[in-house]
């Protein structure tokens, strides 16, 4: 201790700034390699002190108590002059007093969060960012975690385009400083049954032997069982919008939602956060969510402040680098994008008469499907379109291009956290157990030809000779289900006909093994005489859902052309058809679809409703149905395709927070009057009238 105090005494005697070495944080699960604080912030030697400018050394003690005029010329901590061009960054606190950035950041690191001049308590604190420490350590990827907590985004110099300081700190050329993961140890292998089940349903159980069918429907149902208990670790990169429009309640709600995400990740999961406004910055590398990692990550997120413009493309480019450059890779990886703005750096200004822009530049090619580092982007648009809160078309396009989902959040107080909880519930749903899933369909008997595959947004195709086809399903969560409607040509036959034989292959996310699951051939009885049988409930339900999804897309296209009456008519026609279907009148899933179509119809009645929330609501619904995966729509949380894990995570989110008043803009056409899980369909409003509104809560899971 003597040498330290001796250096302190000499520093105080000569009135120079002294940086003490920070105490090491002793945590059982802390990173192994820590950069010593004293090496990062060395104390000036006596020779260096003698080389200081005379005016910086000859400062009277009386200047400490001088007014704001003198405090604007010198640093109140080291009592040295503050002049531009001296190679030292200046920090302006929220109370308007200035200091040398190095001096005040060292002061804060030692627990002093009060202004040395006016004694104001600071809420926004300066920091010595990890990138700066990394450059001081000659590119070392291991940093002292004691310098991570206070990561603020305050302007250091107004001449730097008002960019927050975190964006001005140099970053490593390669993001290969991710925290290492434990490699699975061999042994203890146990045999488990396949994690994927295949079930098939035919439109009719039998067809008379002399009859040929050109479009005979078969439903292929894929399901991951609920008994799966092993979960593959997750690498998650969250891309957070901290532009000026996010200031105030939005940023507070975003931080609270991120706290929920951080607290629900497990020690084997890793998280990295990218913040973006006019530029983008990685706040920290992929870090294991141990108790220590959770604490440091939350402190980094809590210190964010909002400023600048909106550059979604730059935020996603930074996230793509995190994914590409990582040295270690967890089996599952996803990107979550949250933004309330319109990209003002890569897209032309939004004009109703201009054609829809090309959104491809927003997503790096390196993470698109088919690339080595393909990662889905789950996009969350915050706020209302008419207030220019977010560009639902751009966010939907980003998700669609990357095989992710688009959710629309209209900024009810708790909806951001609930929507993220549902998404995280899927990613952590006892796990993404099947990856690179591919469904193959082969025709069995001669004369049977495959004519079409209805697969939504999943890539699919039919062989040129009609004897087979495929669907690229990708990843499946535990408890998830997928339905694909295929049609075949059935020739006349005097014996039972084997129509198709389904086969699935996938990579097990836990064992990394390739698994093959073969279904039995789909058989069709061929009696001699005509048979009377109703259409299969499963096939009829799926056929209506597919057609309803097509009608949603047609209605959205009509609304984009300004024909709101036609858009409402398309949705109303499909809704009435579903309501009149006697065989499905009792079916809960069909009734939920009817309620969804009615809600969409109400949101396209006029330009104000459509621009405000209708577009985002329909696009989120299209994203959900085309991928058969849950999304958030408006302030709705119980929606189509929820798994049990999503429901549990959502319940956990809602239990942790009290009722929150509406902090920001909401959909003007929705009011919270109904909270029943299966709302009773109400009569459609008259054309041109907004009619009574309610909070839509759909509880609609796939059958079986």
Secondary structure, DSSP 8 states (H G I E B T S, - for coil): -HHHHHHHHHHHHTT------------TTS-S----HHHHS----HHHHHTS-HHHH---GGGGG--HHHHTTB-TTT--B--TTSS--EEE-TTS-EEEHHHHHHHHHTT--B-TTT--B-SS-----HHHHHHHTTT-S---GGGTS------S-TTSTT--HHHHS---SS-----------S--------S-EEEEEESSSB--TT--EEEEEEEEEEE--TT------EEEEEEEE-SGGGTTHHHHHHHHHHHHHHHHS-TT-EEEEEEESSSEEEEEEEEE-SHHHHHHHHHHHHT----S---HHHHHHHHHHHHHH-SS--SEEEEEEEE-S--TTTS----TTS-----GGGS-GGGSTTSTT---EEEEEES-TTTTS--HHHHHHHHHHTT--EEEE---TTHHHHHHHHHHHHHTTTTEEEEEEEEEEEE-STT-EEEEEE-TTS-EEE-TTSSEEEEEEEEEETT-EEEEEEEEEE---SS-EE-EEEEEEEEETTT--EEEEE----EEB--SS-------HHHHHHHHHHHHHHHHHHHHHHHHTT-HHHHHHHHHHHHHHHHT-GGGTT-HHHHHHHHHHHHHHHTTSSHHHIIIIIHHHHHHHHHHHHHT----EETB-S-BT--HHHHHHHHHHHHHS------S---TT--S----SB--------TT---------B-B----
